[in-house]
Amino acid sequence: FDDNIATFDTYVNTRSEAIANETLTIPFEVRYEQVSDVVTPGPANTVATITLAYK
């Protein structure tokens, strides 16, 4: 969010108030990180779990 790296178990505020029947767009993107000097072709499977909390 806002070009910051996500940290685990941390809340990120997206807006100060909720409005009934309005769609809230949450900017979110993911990237793969190269962890080896040599990159080879093949599957790049992953799973992510995101928990949204309404307070």
VOTORLO-485022 format. One line per field, with one value per atom (N, C-alpha, C, CB): residue number from 1; residue in one letter; atom name; z, y, x. Coordinates in steps of 0.02 Angstrom, whole numbers, plus 50000, padded with zeros to 5 digits. Glycine has a CB too. Layout:
% residues N
pos: (NUM;...)
code: (A;...)
site: (CA;...)
pz: (Z;...)
py: (Y;...)
px: (X;...)
This chain:
% residues 55
pos: (1;1;1;1;2;2;2;2;3;3;3;3;4;4;4;4;5;5;5;5;6;6;6;6;7;7;7;7;8;8;8;8;9;9;9;9;10;10;10;10;11;11;11;11;12;12;12;12;13;13;13;13;14;14;14;14;15;15;15;15;16;16;16;16;17;17;17;17;18;18;18;18;19;19;19;19;20;20;20;20;21;21;21;21;22;22;22;22;23;23;23;23;24;24;24;24;25;25;25;25;26;26;26;26;27;27;27;27;28;28;28;28;29;29;29;29;30;30;30;30;31;31;31;31;32;32;32;32;33;33;33;33;34;34;34;34;35;35;35;35;36;36;36;36;37;37;37;37;38;38;38;38;39;39;39;39;40;40;40;40;41;41;41;41;42;42;42;42;43;43;43;43;44;44;44;44;45;45;45;45;46;46;46;46;47;47;47;47;48;48;48;48;49;49;49;49;50;50;50;50;51;51;51;51;52;52;52;52;53;53;53;53;54;54;54;54;55;55;55;55)
code: (F;F;F;F;D;D;D;D;D;D;D;D;N;N;N;N;I;I;I;I;A;A;A;A;T;T;T;T;F;F;F;F;D;D;D;D;T;T;T;T;Y;Y;Y;Y;V;V;V;V;N;N;N;N;T;T;T;T;R;R;R;R;S;S;S;S;E;E;E;E;A;A;A;A;I;I;I;I;A;A;A;A;N;N;N;N;E;E;E;E;T;T;T;T;L;L;L;L;T;T;T;T;I;I;I;I;P;P;P;P;F;F;F;F;E;E;E;E;V;V;V;V;R;R;R;R;Y;Y;Y;Y;E;E;E;E;Q;Q;Q;Q;V;V;V;V;S;S;S;S;D;D;D;D;V;V;V;V;V;V;V;V;T;T;T;T;P;P;P;P;G;G;G;G;P;P;P;P;A;A;A;A;N;N;N;N;T;T;T;T;V;V;V;V;A;A;A;A;T;T;T;T;I;I;I;I;T;T;T;T;L;L;L;L;A;A;A;A;Y;Y;Y;Y;K;K;K;K)
site: (N;CA;C;CB;N;CA;C;CB;N;CA;C;CB;N;CA;C;CB;N;CA;C;CB;N;CA;C;CB;N;CA;C;CB;N;CA;C;CB;N;CA;C;CB;N;CA;C;CB;N;CA;C;CB;N;CA;C;CB;N;CA;C;CB;N;CA;C;CB;N;CA;C;CB;N;CA;C;CB;N;CA;C;CB;N;CA;C;CB;N;CA;C;CB;N;CA;C;CB;N;CA;C;CB;N;CA;C;CB;N;CA;C;CB;N;CA;C;CB;N;CA;C;CB;N;CA;C;CB;N;CA;C;CB;N;CA;C;CB;N;CA;C;CB;N;CA;C;CB;N;CA;C;CB;N;CA;C;CB;N;CA;C;CB;N;CA;C;CB;N;CA;C;CB;N;CA;C;CB;N;CA;C;CB;N;CA;C;CB;N;CA;C;CB;N;CA;C;CB;N;CA;C;CB;N;CA;C;CB;N;CA;C;CB;N;CA;C;CB;N;CA;C;CB;N;CA;C;CB;N;CA;C;CB;N;CA;C;CB;N;CA;C;CB;N;CA;C;CB;N;CA;C;CB;N;CA;C;CB;N;CA;C;CB;N;CA;C;CB;N;CA;C;CB)
pz: (50000;50000;50000;50061;49955;49949;49940;50009;49900;49886;49948;49854;50000;50059;50058;50123;50083;50088;50146;50098;50135;50187;50242;50157;50302;50359;50388;50413;50415;50442;50506;50453;50517;50578;50590;50638;50537;50542;50506;50513;50538;50506;50462;50559;50405;50361;50352;50292;50373;50365;50293;50412;50265;50196;50192;50159;50243;50244;50315;50193;50333;50402;50416;50420;50364;50375;50319;50381;50335;50285;50264;50313;50201;50174;50148;50118;50170;50151;50076;50183;50052;49981;49934;49960;49959;49917;49909;49946;49850;49839;49861;49764;49900;49923;49884;50000;49846;49808;49850;49740;49860;49899;49851;49954;49844;49799;49826;49789;49784;49806;49747;49839;49756;49703;49736;49657;49698;49723;49669;49740;49691;49646;49668;49643;49621;49638;49652;49581;49699;49715;49692;49791;49654;49631;49690;49573;49705;49763;49742;49811;49677;49652;49596;49626;49586;49532;49463;49538;49458;49394;49396;49378;49346;49341;49285;49329;49300;49249;49238;49271;49178;49164;49203;49090;49218;49253;49290;49302;49324;49360;49417;49387;49430;49486;49527;49461;49560;49597;49667;49602;49692;49759;49786;49758;49851;49884;49933;49921;49937;49985;50021;49950;50084;50123;50149;50181;50135;50158;50202;50097;50261;50307;50310;50377;50295;50300;50365;50238;50401;50464;50461;50524;50480;50482;50554;50450;50569;50638;50640;50666)
py: (49941;50000;50062;50000;50107;50168;50152;50212;50100;50078;50055;50134;50034;50007;49931;50034;49899;49827;49807;49799;49758;49735;49699;49689;49709;49673;49630;49721;49573;49526;49552;49458;49536;49554;49629;49519;49668;49740;49766;49772;49813;49844;49902;49868;49910;49966;50002;49943;50064;50102;50124;50164;50112;50132;50194;50076;50204;50262;50271;50253;50332;50345;50329;50417;50325;50309;50266;50373;50225;50184;50217;50112;50212;50241;50183;50293;50181;50127;50121;50138;50060;50043;50075;50065;50089;50116;50064;50182;50059;50013;50046;49993;50010;50035;49998;50025;50034;50004;50006;50041;49948;49944;49930;49888;49978;49967;49911;50032;49862;49803;49774;49750;49758;49724;49678;49775;49627;49579;49570;49510;49549;49536;49474;49597;49440;49385;49414;49331;49386;49409;49357;49422;49379;49334;49318;49365;49253;49232;49192;49191;49186;49149;49190;49079;49179;49215;49193;49205;49131;49103;49092;49036;49119;49111;49062;49178;49010;48959;48959;48889;48941;48940;48884;48931;48894;48844;48877;48804;48837;48865;48910;48809;48960;49005;49010;49077;48956;48952;48981;48879;49011;49039;49043;49109;49052;49061;49119;48996;49162;49217;49220;49285;49236;49245;49317;49194;49352;49421;49425;49471;49452;49460;49534;49433;49548;49616;49623;49633;49675;49687;49753;49686;49753;49813;49836;49802;49894;49919;49983;49931)
px: (50042;50000;50044;49952;50033;50074;50148;50065;50163;50232;50270;50271;50235;50267;50263;50234;50315;50315;50270;50388;50227;50181;50220;50128;50197;50224;50169;50254;50187;50137;50107;50168;50044;50007;50006;50037;49998;49996;49934;50061;49899;49841;49864;49790;49830;49843;49776;49873;49772;49711;49703;49710;49644;49631;49587;49598;49545;49501;49476;49441;49460;49440;49366;49453;49325;49255;49228;49213;49178;49145;49081;49132;49065;49003;48960;49018;48897;48852;48845;48784;48845;48834;48885;48765;48944;48997;49052;49025;49080;49135;49200;49139;49238;49303;49357;49312;49396;49450;49514;49461;49544;49605;49663;49600;49708;49765;49810;49806;49822;49860;49897;49812;49959;49997;50047;50032;50065;50114;50168;50081;50225;50281;50318;50329;50346;50391;50460;50394;50496;50563;50613;50570;50663;50716;50761;50756;50768;50809;50870;50766;50881;50939;50971;50918;51036;51070;51047;51145;51025;51003;50928;51040;50893;50821;50807;50784;50768;50752;50676;50777;50654;50582;50548;50569;50485;50446;50389;50490;50349;50292;50314;50248;50273;50286;50222;50310;50205;50143;50151;50119;50098;50099;50028;50131;50023;49958;49966;49935;49916;49917;49850;49933;49851;49790;49790;49785;49736;49729;49667;49725;49675;49619;49600;49637;49537;49511;49472;49467;49486;49451;49415;49501;49352;49312;49306;49241;49331;49328;49289;49399)
